[in-house]
Amino acid sequence: MAEPAPDPTRPLAGVRIVEISSFVAVPLAGMTLAQLGAEVIRVDPIGGAADYRRWPVTDTGDSIYWAGLNKGKRSVAADLRSPEGQDLVTRLIADAGVFITNVAGRQWHSYDTLVARRPDIVHVEVSGRADGGTGVDYTVNASVGFPLVTGPAQLATPVNHVLPAWDVTCGLYTALAVSTALRHRDATGTGARIAIPLDNVALATAGNLSFLTEVMVNGAQRQRIGNSLFGTYGQNFTSSDGAAFMVVALTNRHFRDLTETTGTAKAVAALGQALGADFTDEGERYRHRDALTGLFTVWFTEHTADEIAAALTTTSVLWERYRSFADVATDDRVTDNPLFTRLDQPRIGEYLAPGLPMAIGGVYPPAVAAPALGDDTAAVLSDWLGLGAGDVGRLVGSGVVATGSE
């Protein structure tokens, strides 16, 4: 009888991964790998790691945040300070062959320790800084420079963004690292030792996007420009009834459509002639953005949000209305989007949850509920390590592991 064809939405089926983590980067990596079909065991200390009750929480104190980043995983709770607990977890890691963590500097689950148990181990460790120092998204962001170019031009104080961009990017790099290391192991039979400092992820991104290179080459530092778009034309506008819009004109066609829609084509041409500016050059549009914005603003302030949306929809202009999370949660982009499926998450409730944000063969792998702490301890010890009920019972009784929510 022929073997069933592999499920294209689960390319990592059969891969086992152990994760020891907290907060965003590595939990996101583990969840992404689980959404791609891997069996991911998150191991936490008994009582939970630092993020187990992180806000937002329900009225009963259960972490919505934790459930959101651990969908589709299995949970093992163990005493990670005791020699027996550490030995048990290293056995799980050796059985899996893949380990991801941001709990850096622990000798008992270091690469050198684990490679002695399994020579082809794939070991990925996320740290704060390459020199071994600590760091989290918001401290790393402060050290790289983005808060000093974020916000209104007249502001003199730093502005942190609310998106933990470096954690998210680092998490995706971690998932990519595991996937490529598995391919390498399949080809060569050798494992990998991979270190991903959060600080380096932020620095690489700042360099790749030219924020650092601009200083090195031109000797000029990027300045705050509010909601304008650097190097081209983009600006926010407010309608007559108080709705805010972001409008972007990247190409000459976009810009031409914007001037025609706002009835400013002649005024823009006259402005260009007066300034000696060629507005077919996006750099010139950026350089004279304030003058252009003054012309466009009149049209926006004279029209309602509905009128603006109706007019811009018929053009090539890139635009969107600013929306709150409350707006988006009830928008068709969520409620009628195959990315989201209804999930009954124990302890949290029923809601629309995103699965993997990529369609594989036209199918979005759906979200799977997150476990409670220790839900899978007994089953994993039995399935992975072959421990009997008596052995598991002894470990629970001695406090080496825990089952259930506590």
Secondary structure, DSSP 8 states (H G I E B T S, - for coil): -------TT-TTTT-EEEEE--SSHHHHHHHHHHHTT-EEEEEEETT--TTTT-SSB-TTS-BHHHHHHSTT-EEEEE-TTSHHHHHHHHHHHHHH-EEEES-TT-GGGSHHHHHHH-TT-EEEEEES-TTS----HHHHHHHHTGGGSSS-TT--S----SS-HHHHHHHHHHHHHHHHHHHHHHHHS--EEEEEEHHHHHHHHHHHTTHHHHHHHHS------TT--TTSEEEEEE-TTS-EEEEEE-SHHHHHHHHHHTT-HHHHHHHHHHHT--TTSHHHHHHTHHHHHHHHHHHHHTS-HHHHHHHHHTSS-EEEE---HHHHHTSHHHHT-TTEEEEEETTTEEEEEE--SS-BTTB---------TTTTHHHHHHHHH---HHHHHHHHHTTSEE-S--
